[in-house]
Amino acid sequence: MNSIRKSAEEAKILGASLRESRKSAQMTLKEAEIELSIDAGQLSRFERGEFKIASPNLQKYANFLQKVDKGESSQPELVRRFARLLGRSERHFAAARALVAALDALK
């Protein structure tokens, strides 16, 4: 997919497919951002078809979503759910930090 030019129509079709795959996996853009270390804004632009070439990040996103569709995500569902909680509010983040500290203390 690298350096392959996409027409506006091809980009929109691919973007819609990416969005559909992410939503069917019940994943937010923020969760995908955490998983891939790609800015959620860039992922959103991919999903809207706002790109002209198939960049390495676009390839990484498409590959990741294919793995999620097949149930091969590198992050288990529990980790994704925990990440979702972290982003809800500062209180959720503080509670998660306290939980991790308590678990570390059990070692």
Biopython code that builds the backbone (N, CA, C, O; Angstrom):
import numpy as np
from Bio.PDB.StructureBuilder import StructureBuilder

atoms = [
    (1, "MET", "N", (0.805, -1.185, 0.000)),
    (1, "MET", "CA", (0.000, 0.000, 0.000)),
    (1, "MET", "C", (0.858, 1.263, 0.000)),
    (1, "MET", "O", (0.354, 2.323, -0.369)),
    (2, "ASN", "N", (2.114, 1.201, 0.391)),
    (2, "ASN", "CA", (2.989, 2.359, 0.477)),
    (2, "ASN", "C", (3.085, 3.116, -0.833)),
    (2, "ASN", "O", (3.223, 2.514, -1.898)),
    (3, "SER", "N", (3.013, 4.439, -0.754)),
    (3, "SER", "CA", (3.209, 5.354, -1.866)),
    (3, "SER", "C", (2.253, 5.134, -3.034)),
    (3, "SER", "O", (2.497, 5.652, -4.124)),
    (4, "ILE", "N", (1.199, 4.398, -2.844)),
    (4, "ILE", "CA", (0.224, 4.208, -3.910)),
    (4, "ILE", "C", (-0.760, 5.366, -3.842)),
    (4, "ILE", "O", (-1.384, 5.608, -2.808)),
    (5, "ARG", "N", (-0.890, 6.077, -4.957)),
    (5, "ARG", "CA", (-1.821, 7.199, -5.007)),
    (5, "ARG", "C", (-3.257, 6.680, -5.040)),
    (5, "ARG", "O", (-3.553, 5.675, -5.686)),
    (6, "LYS", "N", (-4.129, 7.372, -4.343)),
    (6, "LYS", "CA", (-5.543, 7.001, -4.287)),
    (6, "LYS", "C", (-6.363, 8.158, -4.852)),
    (6, "LYS", "O", (-6.094, 9.325, -4.567)),
    (7, "SER", "N", (-7.347, 7.821, -5.641)),
    (7, "SER", "CA", (-8.279, 8.855, -6.093)),
    (7, "SER", "C", (-9.142, 9.251, -4.904)),
    (7, "SER", "O", (-9.192, 8.541, -3.899)),
    (8, "ALA", "N", (-9.819, 10.382, -5.022)),
    (8, "ALA", "CA", (-10.689, 10.833, -3.935)),
    (8, "ALA", "C", (-11.767, 9.796, -3.651)),
    (8, "ALA", "O", (-12.114, 9.560, -2.493)),
    (9, "GLU", "N", (-12.295, 9.178, -4.699)),
    (9, "GLU", "CA", (-13.345, 8.169, -4.516)),
    (9, "GLU", "C", (-12.799, 6.921, -3.813)),
    (9, "GLU", "O", (-13.442, 6.383, -2.911)),
    (10, "GLU", "N", (-11.614, 6.465, -4.227)),
    (10, "GLU", "CA", (-10.995, 5.296, -3.580)),
    (10, "GLU", "C", (-10.703, 5.577, -2.106)),
    (10, "GLU", "O", (-10.902, 4.721, -1.243)),
    (11, "ALA", "N", (-10.226, 6.797, -1.836)),
    (11, "ALA", "CA", (-9.921, 7.172, -0.456)),
    (11, "ALA", "C", (-11.177, 7.163, 0.404)),
    (11, "ALA", "O", (-11.140, 6.692, 1.540)),
    (12, "LYS", "N", (-12.276, 7.671, -0.113)),
    (12, "LYS", "CA", (-13.536, 7.692, 0.643)),
    (12, "LYS", "C", (-14.058, 6.283, 0.900)),
    (12, "LYS", "O", (-14.553, 5.990, 1.989)),
    (13, "ILE", "N", (-13.950, 5.417, -0.094)),
    (13, "ILE", "CA", (-14.409, 4.032, 0.070)),
    (13, "ILE", "C", (-13.560, 3.321, 1.123)),
    (13, "ILE", "O", (-14.092, 2.640, 1.999)),
    (14, "LEU", "N", (-12.232, 3.484, 1.034)),
    (14, "LEU", "CA", (-11.339, 2.865, 2.023)),
    (14, "LEU", "C", (-11.605, 3.438, 3.407)),
    (14, "LEU", "O", (-11.664, 2.699, 4.389)),
    (15, "GLY", "N", (-11.765, 4.755, 3.484)),
    (15, "GLY", "CA", (-12.037, 5.393, 4.770)),
    (15, "GLY", "C", (-13.306, 4.879, 5.419)),
    (15, "GLY", "O", (-13.334, 4.611, 6.620)),
    (16, "ALA", "N", (-14.358, 4.743, 4.623)),
    (16, "ALA", "CA", (-15.625, 4.232, 5.160)),
    (16, "ALA", "C", (-15.457, 2.801, 5.653)),
    (16, "ALA", "O", (-16.046, 2.417, 6.664)),
    (17, "SER", "N", (-14.667, 2.020, 4.953)),
    (17, "SER", "CA", (-14.406, 0.644, 5.374)),
    (17, "SER", "C", (-13.637, 0.611, 6.694)),
    (17, "SER", "O", (-13.924, -0.209, 7.566)),
    (18, "LEU", "N", (-12.656, 1.510, 6.835)),
    (18, "LEU", "CA", (-11.899, 1.589, 8.087)),
    (18, "LEU", "C", (-12.825, 1.942, 9.248)),
    (18, "LEU", "O", (-12.773, 1.313, 10.305)),
    (19, "ARG", "N", (-13.671, 2.949, 9.046)),
    (19, "ARG", "CA", (-14.595, 3.380, 10.104)),
    (19, "ARG", "C", (-15.546, 2.249, 10.479)),
    (19, "ARG", "O", (-15.781, 1.996, 11.661)),
    (20, "GLU", "N", (-16.086, 1.577, 9.487)),
    (20, "GLU", "CA", (-17.012, 0.485, 9.744)),
    (20, "GLU", "C", (-16.337, -0.637, 10.537)),
    (20, "GLU", "O", (-16.931, -1.191, 11.461)),
    (21, "SER", "N", (-15.101, -0.967, 10.177)),
    (21, "SER", "CA", (-14.364, -2.024, 10.894)),
    (21, "SER", "C", (-14.120, -1.629, 12.346)),
    (21, "SER", "O", (-14.296, -2.438, 13.257)),
    (22, "ARG", "N", (-13.711, -0.369, 12.554)),
    (22, "ARG", "CA", (-13.437, 0.095, 13.923)),
    (22, "ARG", "C", (-14.708, 0.080, 14.752)),
    (22, "ARG", "O", (-14.700, -0.374, 15.896)),
    (23, "LYS", "N", (-15.795, 0.572, 14.187)),
    (23, "LYS", "CA", (-17.054, 0.629, 14.934)),
    (23, "LYS", "C", (-17.613, -0.760, 15.201)),
    (23, "LYS", "O", (-18.190, -0.998, 16.262)),
    (24, "SER", "N", (-17.452, -1.677, 14.260)),
    (24, "SER", "CA", (-17.956, -3.039, 14.494)),
    (24, "SER", "C", (-17.157, -3.727, 15.599)),
    (24, "SER", "O", (-17.654, -4.646, 16.250)),
    (25, "ALA", "N", (-15.916, -3.278, 15.808)),
    (25, "ALA", "CA", (-15.105, -3.793, 16.911)),
    (25, "ALA", "C", (-15.398, -3.050, 18.212)),
    (25, "ALA", "O", (-14.772, -3.313, 19.239)),
    (26, "GLN", "N", (-16.356, -2.116, 18.162)),
    (26, "GLN", "CA", (-16.733, -1.298, 19.322)),
    (26, "GLN", "C", (-15.519, -0.598, 19.920)),
    (26, "GLN", "O", (-15.319, -0.601, 21.134)),
    (27, "MET", "N", (-14.722, -0.004, 19.056)),
    (27, "MET", "CA", (-13.496, 0.680, 19.458)),
    (27, "MET", "C", (-13.628, 2.166, 19.121)),
    (27, "MET", "O", (-14.125, 2.531, 18.056)),
    (28, "THR", "N", (-13.179, 3.008, 20.037)),
    (28, "THR", "CA", (-13.171, 4.440, 19.785)),
    (28, "THR", "C", (-11.875, 4.824, 19.080)),
    (28, "THR", "O", (-10.913, 4.056, 19.048)),
    (29, "LEU", "N", (-11.875, 6.026, 18.518)),
    (29, "LEU", "CA", (-10.641, 6.527, 17.908)),
    (29, "LEU", "C", (-9.540, 6.656, 18.964)),
    (29, "LEU", "O", (-8.370, 6.406, 18.677)),
    (30, "LYS", "N", (-9.914, 7.042, 20.171)),
    (30, "LYS", "CA", (-8.931, 7.185, 21.254)),
    (30, "LYS", "C", (-8.295, 5.838, 21.580)),
    (30, "LYS", "O", (-7.090, 5.769, 21.820)),
    (31, "GLU", "N", (-9.081, 4.776, 21.593)),
    (31, "GLU", "CA", (-8.541, 3.444, 21.859)),
    (31, "GLU", "C", (-7.594, 3.018, 20.743)),
    (31, "GLU", "O", (-6.545, 2.430, 21.006)),
    (32, "ALA", "N", (-7.962, 3.313, 19.501)),
    (32, "ALA", "CA", (-7.079, 2.994, 18.375)),
    (32, "ALA", "C", (-5.797, 3.804, 18.467)),
    (32, "ALA", "O", (-4.716, 3.301, 18.163)),
    (33, "GLU", "N", (-5.919, 5.068, 18.890)),
    (33, "GLU", "CA", (-4.749, 5.918, 19.062)),
    (33, "GLU", "C", (-3.782, 5.303, 20.079)),
    (33, "GLU", "O", (-2.575, 5.250, 19.847)),
    (34, "ILE", "N", (-4.325, 4.844, 21.199)),
    (34, "ILE", "CA", (-3.498, 4.240, 22.245)),
    (34, "ILE", "C", (-2.836, 2.969, 21.740)),
    (34, "ILE", "O", (-1.652, 2.739, 21.988)),
    (35, "GLU", "N", (-3.586, 2.156, 21.043)),
    (35, "GLU", "CA", (-3.079, 0.880, 20.536)),
    (35, "GLU", "C", (-1.972, 1.080, 19.502)),
    (35, "GLU", "O", (-0.979, 0.352, 19.505)),
    (36, "LEU", "N", (-2.140, 2.059, 18.624)),
    (36, "LEU", "CA", (-1.250, 2.204, 17.471)),
    (36, "LEU", "C", (-0.220, 3.313, 17.605)),
    (36, "LEU", "O", (0.717, 3.384, 16.810)),
    (37, "SER", "N", (-0.376, 4.174, 18.591)),
    (37, "SER", "CA", (0.484, 5.358, 18.727)),
    (37, "SER", "C", (0.409, 6.232, 17.475)),
    (37, "SER", "O", (1.414, 6.763, 17.003)),
    (38, "ILE", "N", (-0.809, 6.362, 16.954)),
    (38, "ILE", "CA", (-1.095, 7.257, 15.832)),
    (38, "ILE", "C", (-2.172, 8.210, 16.315)),
    (38, "ILE", "O", (-3.184, 7.778, 16.867)),
    (39, "ASP", "N", (-1.962, 9.502, 16.112)),
    (39, "ASP", "CA", (-2.892, 10.521, 16.578)),
    (39, "ASP", "C", (-4.315, 10.234, 16.106)),
    (39, "ASP", "O", (-4.537, 9.895, 14.944)),
    (40, "ALA", "N", (-5.275, 10.373, 17.019)),
    (40, "ALA", "CA", (-6.682, 10.123, 16.698)),
    (40, "ALA", "C", (-7.168, 11.028, 15.571)),
    (40, "ALA", "O", (-8.021, 10.629, 14.778)),
    (41, "GLY", "N", (-6.634, 12.239, 15.497)),
    (41, "GLY", "CA", (-7.003, 13.155, 14.415)),
    (41, "GLY", "C", (-6.601, 12.604, 13.060)),
    (41, "GLY", "O", (-7.351, 12.715, 12.090)),
    (42, "GLN", "N", (-5.414, 12.007, 12.993)),
    (42, "GLN", "CA", (-4.974, 11.406, 11.736)),
    (42, "GLN", "C", (-5.831, 10.189, 11.388)),
    (42, "GLN", "O", (-6.187, 9.990, 10.226)),
    (43, "LEU", "N", (-6.157, 9.385, 12.385)),
    (43, "LEU", "CA", (-7.024, 8.231, 12.145)),
    (43, "LEU", "C", (-8.382, 8.687, 11.627)),
    (43, "LEU", "O", (-8.945, 8.070, 10.723)),
    (44, "SER", "N", (-8.906, 9.766, 12.200)),
    (44, "SER", "CA", (-10.179, 10.314, 11.762)),
    (44, "SER", "C", (-10.094, 10.787, 10.307)),
    (44, "SER", "O", (-11.017, 10.559, 9.526)),
    (45, "ARG", "N", (-8.995, 11.441, 9.946)),
    (45, "ARG", "CA", (-8.823, 11.877, 8.557)),
    (45, "ARG", "C", (-8.784, 10.681, 7.610)),
    (45, "ARG", "O", (-9.343, 10.734, 6.514)),
    (46, "PHE", "N", (-8.126, 9.607, 8.032)),
    (46, "PHE", "CA", (-8.126, 8.391, 7.211)),
    (46, "PHE", "C", (-9.553, 7.905, 6.994)),
    (46, "PHE", "O", (-9.938, 7.560, 5.877)),
    (47, "GLU", "N", (-10.334, 7.881, 8.072)),
    (47, "GLU", "CA", (-11.703, 7.381, 7.993)),
    (47, "GLU", "C", (-12.604, 8.274, 7.141)),
    (47, "GLU", "O", (-13.595, 7.805, 6.581)),
    (48, "ARG", "N", (-12.267, 9.541, 7.043)),
    (48, "ARG", "CA", (-13.042, 10.458, 6.199)),
    (48, "ARG", "C", (-12.545, 10.444, 4.754)),
    (48, "ARG", "O", (-13.116, 11.107, 3.888)),
    (49, "GLY", "N", (-11.480, 9.685, 4.503)),
    (49, "GLY", "CA", (-10.933, 9.606, 3.151)),
    (49, "GLY", "C", (-10.118, 10.820, 2.762)),
    (49, "GLY", "O", (-9.991, 11.132, 1.578)),
    (50, "GLU", "N", (-9.565, 11.511, 3.749)),
    (50, "GLU", "CA", (-8.784, 12.720, 3.491)),
    (50, "GLU", "C", (-7.297, 12.392, 3.409)),
    (50, "GLU", "O", (-6.506, 12.797, 4.261)),
    (51, "PHE", "N", (-6.935, 11.649, 2.365)),
    (51, "PHE", "CA", (-5.533, 11.328, 2.098)),
    (51, "PHE", "C", (-5.395, 11.058, 0.613)),
    (51, "PHE", "O", (-6.363, 10.708, -0.062)),
    (52, "LYS", "N", (-4.174, 11.225, 0.112)),
    (52, "LYS", "CA", (-3.933, 10.990, -1.311)),
    (52, "LYS", "C", (-3.038, 9.788, -1.553)),
    (52, "LYS", "O", (-3.134, 9.126, -2.586)),
    (53, "ILE", "N", (-2.166, 9.513, -0.593)),
    (53, "ILE", "CA", (-1.304, 8.341, -0.744)),
    (53, "ILE", "C", (-1.503, 7.410, 0.442)),
    (53, "ILE", "O", (-1.925, 7.826, 1.521)),
    (54, "ALA", "N", (-1.195, 6.172, 0.221)),
    (54, "ALA", "CA", (-1.301, 5.167, 1.281)),
    (54, "ALA", "C", (-0.014, 5.222, 2.097)),
    (54, "ALA", "O", (0.981, 4.588, 1.746)),
    (55, "SER", "N", (-0.041, 5.976, 3.177)),
    (55, "SER", "CA", (1.132, 6.179, 4.029)),
    (55, "SER", "C", (1.382, 4.971, 4.924)),
    (55, "SER", "O", (0.519, 4.103, 5.050)),
    (56, "PRO", "N", (2.563, 4.912, 5.550)),
    (56, "PRO", "CA", (2.819, 3.820, 6.498)),
    (56, "PRO", "C", (1.801, 3.766, 7.639)),
    (56, "PRO", "O", (1.420, 2.678, 8.072)),
    (57, "ASN", "N", (1.355, 4.931, 8.133)),
    (57, "ASN", "CA", (0.361, 4.929, 9.214)),
    (57, "ASN", "C", (-0.984, 4.413, 8.738)),
    (57, "ASN", "O", (-1.686, 3.732, 9.485)),
    (58, "LEU", "N", (-1.350, 4.726, 7.511)),
    (58, "LEU", "CA", (-2.596, 4.199, 6.959)),
    (58, "LEU", "C", (-2.504, 2.678, 6.843)),
    (58, "LEU", "O", (-3.453, 1.967, 7.172)),
    (59, "GLN", "N", (-1.375, 2.193, 6.380)),
    (59, "GLN", "CA", (-1.169, 0.741, 6.273)),
    (59, "GLN", "C", (-1.238, 0.086, 7.654)),
    (59, "GLN", "O", (-1.847, -0.970, 7.822)),
    (60, "LYS", "N", (-0.612, 0.723, 8.627)),
    (60, "LYS", "CA", (-0.609, 0.195, 10.000)),
    (60, "LYS", "C", (-2.038, 0.114, 10.546)),
    (60, "LYS", "O", (-2.409, -0.870, 11.186)),
    (61, "TYR", "N", (-2.829, 1.148, 10.289)),
    (61, "TYR", "CA", (-4.212, 1.187, 10.761)),
    (61, "TYR", "C", (-5.043, 0.101, 10.084)),
    (61, "TYR", "O", (-5.790, -0.617, 10.747)),
    (62, "ALA", "N", (-4.912, -0.017, 8.774)),
    (62, "ALA", "CA", (-5.673, -1.034, 8.041)),
    (62, "ALA", "C", (-5.296, -2.439, 8.511)),
    (62, "ALA", "O", (-6.172, -3.280, 8.708)),
    (63, "ASN", "N", (-4.016, -2.695, 8.688)),
    (63, "ASN", "CA", (-3.567, -4.010, 9.162)),
    (63, "ASN", "C", (-4.112, -4.311, 10.555)),
    (63, "ASN", "O", (-4.561, -5.425, 10.827)),
    (64, "PHE", "N", (-4.070, -3.315, 11.428)),
    (64, "PHE", "CA", (-4.577, -3.482, 12.791)),
    (64, "PHE", "C", (-6.059, -3.842, 12.775)),
    (64, "PHE", "O", (-6.487, -4.761, 13.474)),
    (65, "LEU", "N", (-6.840, -3.115, 11.974)),
    (65, "LEU", "CA", (-8.276, -3.382, 11.931)),
    (65, "LEU", "C", (-8.578, -4.753, 11.335)),
    (65, "LEU", "O", (-9.556, -5.393, 11.721)),
    (66, "GLN", "N", (-7.759, -5.202, 10.408)),
    (66, "GLN", "CA", (-7.947, -6.558, 9.874)),
    (66, "GLN", "C", (-7.722, -7.586, 10.978)),
    (66, "GLN", "O", (-8.463, -8.564, 11.076)),
    (67, "LYS", "N", (-6.708, -7.371, 11.807)),
    (67, "LYS", "CA", (-6.441, -8.291, 12.918)),
    (67, "LYS", "C", (-7.579, -8.268, 13.929)),
    (67, "LYS", "O", (-7.977, -9.312, 14.446)),
    (68, "VAL", "N", (-8.103, -7.077, 14.212)),
    (68, "VAL", "CA", (-9.223, -6.955, 15.148)),
    (68, "VAL", "C", (-10.434, -7.699, 14.598)),
    (68, "VAL", "O", (-11.119, -8.408, 15.334)),
    (69, "ASP", "N", (-10.698, -7.535, 13.294)),
    (69, "ASP", "CA", (-11.822, -8.231, 12.662)),
    (69, "ASP", "C", (-11.691, -9.744, 12.793)),
    (69, "ASP", "O", (-12.690, -10.450, 12.928)),
    (70, "LYS", "N", (-10.462, -10.234, 12.753)),
    (70, "LYS", "CA", (-10.213, -11.673, 12.858)),
    (70, "LYS", "C", (-10.035, -12.127, 14.302)),
    (70, "LYS", "O", (-9.811, -13.310, 14.558)),
    (71, "GLY", "N", (-10.134, -11.184, 15.254)),
    (71, "GLY", "CA", (-9.958, -11.533, 16.661)),
    (71, "GLY", "C", (-8.507, -11.722, 17.050)),
    (71, "GLY", "O", (-8.207, -12.430, 18.011)),
    (72, "GLU", "N", (-7.598, -11.092, 16.307)),
    (72, "GLU", "CA", (-6.168, -11.268, 16.567)),
    (72, "GLU", "C", (-5.524, -10.017, 17.143)),
    (72, "GLU", "O", (-4.311, -9.846, 17.018)),
    (73, "SER", "N", (-6.289, -9.148, 17.763)),
    (73, "SER", "CA", (-5.730, -7.918, 18.313)),
    (73, "SER", "C", (-4.656, -8.230, 19.336)),
    (73, "SER", "O", (-4.760, -9.194, 20.095)),
    (74, "SER", "N", (-3.618, -7.399, 19.345)),
    (74, "SER", "CA", (-2.535, -7.614, 20.303)),
    (74, "SER", "C", (-2.959, -7.211, 21.711)),
    (74, "SER", "O", (-2.310, -7.603, 22.681)),
    (75, "GLN", "N", (-4.034, -6.438, 21.841)),
    (75, "GLN", "CA", (-4.505, -6.007, 23.145)),
    (75, "GLN", "C", (-5.783, -6.747, 23.496)),
    (75, "GLN", "O", (-6.766, -6.667, 22.759)),
    (76, "PRO", "N", (-5.783, -7.459, 24.600)),
    (76, "PRO", "CA", (-7.015, -8.140, 25.002)),
    (76, "PRO", "C", (-8.131, -7.138, 25.312)),
    (76, "PRO", "O", (-7.870, -5.961, 25.562)),
    (77, "GLU", "N", (-9.336, -7.604, 25.291)),
    (77, "GLU", "CA", (-10.502, -6.759, 25.538)),
    (77, "GLU", "C", (-10.399, -6.047, 26.887)),
    (77, "GLU", "O", (-10.789, -4.884, 26.993)),
    (78, "LEU", "N", (-9.892, -6.704, 27.899)),
    (78, "LEU", "CA", (-9.768, -6.089, 29.225)),
    (78, "LEU", "C", (-8.875, -4.850, 29.167)),
    (78, "LEU", "O", (-9.183, -3.833, 29.789)),
    (79, "VAL", "N", (-7.783, -4.931, 28.432)),
    (79, "VAL", "CA", (-6.865, -3.792, 28.318)),
    (79, "VAL", "C", (-7.560, -2.647, 27.582)),
    (79, "VAL", "O", (-7.421, -1.490, 27.978)),
    (80, "ARG", "N", (-8.296, -2.947, 26.533)),
    (80, "ARG", "CA", (-9.011, -1.904, 25.798)),
    (80, "ARG", "C", (-10.065, -1.248, 26.685)),
    (80, "ARG", "O", (-10.239, -0.030, 26.647)),
    (81, "ARG", "N", (-10.766, -2.049, 27.481)),
    (81, "ARG", "CA", (-11.777, -1.487, 28.378)),
    (81, "ARG", "C", (-11.128, -0.589, 29.426)),
    (81, "ARG", "O", (-11.657, 0.473, 29.754)),
    (82, "PHE", "N", (-9.981, -1.020, 29.951)),
    (82, "PHE", "CA", (-9.261, -0.225, 30.940)),
    (82, "PHE", "C", (-8.814, 1.103, 30.314)),
    (82, "PHE", "O", (-8.943, 2.159, 30.933)),
    (83, "ALA", "N", (-8.298, 1.043, 29.104)),
    (83, "ALA", "CA", (-7.874, 2.261, 28.415)),
    (83, "ALA", "C", (-9.051, 3.208, 28.202)),
    (83, "ALA", "O", (-8.901, 4.424, 28.318)),
    (84, "ARG", "N", (-10.220, 2.653, 27.892)),
    (84, "ARG", "CA", (-11.425, 3.463, 27.703)),
    (84, "ARG", "C", (-11.770, 4.183, 29.010)),
    (84, "ARG", "O", (-12.134, 5.359, 28.992)),
    (85, "LEU", "N", (-11.657, 3.488, 30.137)),
    (85, "LEU", "CA", (-11.950, 4.107, 31.435)),
    (85, "LEU", "C", (-10.970, 5.235, 31.754)),
    (85, "LEU", "O", (-11.365, 6.263, 32.304)),
    (86, "LEU", "N", (-9.713, 5.049, 31.414)),
    (86, "LEU", "CA", (-8.710, 6.070, 31.692)),
    (86, "LEU", "C", (-9.058, 7.402, 31.045)),
    (86, "LEU", "O", (-8.801, 8.461, 31.616)),
    (87, "GLY", "N", (-9.632, 7.349, 29.878)),
    (87, "GLY", "CA", (-9.932, 8.566, 29.149)),
    (87, "GLY", "C", (-11.218, 9.258, 29.542)),
    (87, "GLY", "O", (-11.507, 10.343, 29.038)),
    (88, "ARG", "N", (-11.993, 8.667, 30.421)),
    (88, "ARG", "CA", (-13.301, 9.250, 30.759)),
    (88, "ARG", "C", (-13.188, 10.545, 31.552)),
    (88, "ARG", "O", (-13.875, 11.520, 31.247)),
    (89, "SER", "N", (-12.334, 10.563, 32.559)),
    (89, "SER", "CA", (-12.198, 11.770, 33.375)),
    (89, "SER", "C", (-10.934, 11.658, 34.210)),
    (89, "SER", "O", (-10.300, 10.605, 34.278)),
    (90, "GLU", "N", (-10.585, 12.766, 34.841)),
    (90, "GLU", "CA", (-9.420, 12.774, 35.726)),
    (90, "GLU", "C", (-9.656, 11.861, 36.926)),
    (90, "GLU", "O", (-8.718, 11.242, 37.428)),
    (91, "ARG", "N", (-10.907, 11.774, 37.390)),
    (91, "ARG", "CA", (-11.220, 10.878, 38.512)),
    (91, "ARG", "C", (-11.011, 9.423, 38.124)),
    (91, "ARG", "O", (-10.476, 8.641, 38.910)),
    (92, "HIS", "N", (-11.430, 9.050, 36.915)),
    (92, "HIS", "CA", (-11.203, 7.683, 36.448)),
    (92, "HIS", "C", (-9.705, 7.393, 36.352)),
    (92, "HIS", "O", (-9.242, 6.316, 36.726)),
    (93, "PHE", "N", (-8.960, 8.370, 35.847)),
    (93, "PHE", "CA", (-7.517, 8.194, 35.718)),
    (93, "PHE", "C", (-6.873, 8.026, 37.092)),
    (93, "PHE", "O", (-6.015, 7.162, 37.273)),
    (94, "ALA", "N", (-7.285, 8.851, 38.068)),
    (94, "ALA", "CA", (-6.739, 8.759, 39.423)),
    (94, "ALA", "C", (-7.076, 7.411, 40.060)),
    (94, "ALA", "O", (-6.241, 6.810, 40.736)),
    (95, "ALA", "N", (-8.293, 6.944, 39.841)),
    (95, "ALA", "CA", (-8.693, 5.640, 40.390)),
    (95, "ALA", "C", (-7.875, 4.520, 39.760)),
    (95, "ALA", "O", (-7.461, 3.586, 40.446)),
    (96, "ALA", "N", (-7.645, 4.613, 38.467)),
    (96, "ALA", "CA", (-6.837, 3.597, 37.778)),
    (96, "ALA", "C", (-5.404, 3.608, 38.288)),
    (96, "ALA", "O", (-4.797, 2.554, 38.481)),
    (97, "ARG", "N", (-4.869, 4.797, 38.503)),
    (97, "ARG", "CA", (-3.507, 4.920, 39.037)),
    (97, "ARG", "C", (-3.425, 4.274, 40.419)),
    (97, "ARG", "O", (-2.459, 3.575, 40.722)),
    (98, "ALA", "N", (-4.433, 4.506, 41.254)),
    (98, "ALA", "CA", (-4.456, 3.913, 42.604)),
    (98, "ALA", "C", (-4.572, 2.383, 42.519)),
    (98, "ALA", "O", (-3.929, 1.668, 43.288)),
    (99, "LEU", "N", (-5.380, 1.891, 41.595)),
    (99, "LEU", "CA", (-5.516, 0.458, 41.415)),
    (99, "LEU", "C", (-4.188, -0.184, 40.995)),
    (99, "LEU", "O", (-3.794, -1.221, 41.528)),
    (100, "VAL", "N", (-3.519, 0.438, 40.049)),
    (100, "VAL", "CA", (-2.223, -0.088, 39.592)),
    (100, "VAL", "C", (-1.202, -0.062, 40.723)),
    (100, "VAL", "O", (-0.438, -1.012, 40.887)),
    (101, "ALA", "N", (-1.183, 1.006, 41.496)),
    (101, "ALA", "CA", (-0.258, 1.085, 42.636)),
    (101, "ALA", "C", (-0.558, -0.024, 43.649)),
    (101, "ALA", "O", (0.363, -0.643, 44.181)),
    (102, "ALA", "N", (-1.838, -0.273, 43.912)),
    (102, "ALA", "CA", (-2.208, -1.341, 44.849)),
    (102, "ALA", "C", (-1.808, -2.702, 44.312)),
    (102, "ALA", "O", (-1.335, -3.549, 45.070)),
    (103, "LEU", "N", (-1.986, -2.924, 43.031)),
    (103, "LEU", "CA", (-1.579, -4.205, 42.425)),
    (103, "LEU", "C", (-0.061, -4.370, 42.464)),
    (103, "LEU", "O", (0.446, -5.463, 42.716)),
    (104, "ASP", "N", (0.653, -3.286, 42.216)),
    (104, "ASP", "CA", (2.120, -3.344, 42.311)),
    (104, "ASP", "C", (2.584, -3.688, 43.722)),
    (104, "ASP", "O", (3.580, -4.387, 43.908)),
    (105, "ALA", "N", (1.857, -3.192, 44.704)),
    (105, "ALA", "CA", (2.226, -3.446, 46.090)),
    (105, "ALA", "C", (2.039, -4.914, 46.471)),
    (105, "ALA", "O", (2.632, -5.370, 47.449)),
    (106, "LEU", "N", (1.243, -5.649, 45.734)),
    (106, "LEU", "CA", (0.990, -7.061, 46.035)),
    (106, "LEU", "C", (2.136, -7.981, 45.628)),
    (106, "LEU", "O", (2.138, -9.161, 45.981)),
    (107, "LYS", "N", (3.089, -7.465, 44.904)),
    (107, "LYS", "CA", (4.198, -8.293, 44.400)),
    (107, "LYS", "C", (4.960, -8.976, 45.490)),
    (107, "LYS", "O", (5.915, -9.702, 45.215)),
]
sb = StructureBuilder()
sb.init_structure("model")
sb.init_model(0)
sb.init_chain("A")
sb.init_seg("    ")
for serial, (resi, resn, name, xyz) in enumerate(atoms, 1):
    if name == "N":
        sb.init_residue(resn, " ", resi, " ")
    sb.init_atom(name, np.array(xyz, "f"), 0.0, 1.0, " ", f" {name:<3s}", serial, name[0])
structure = sb.get_structure()
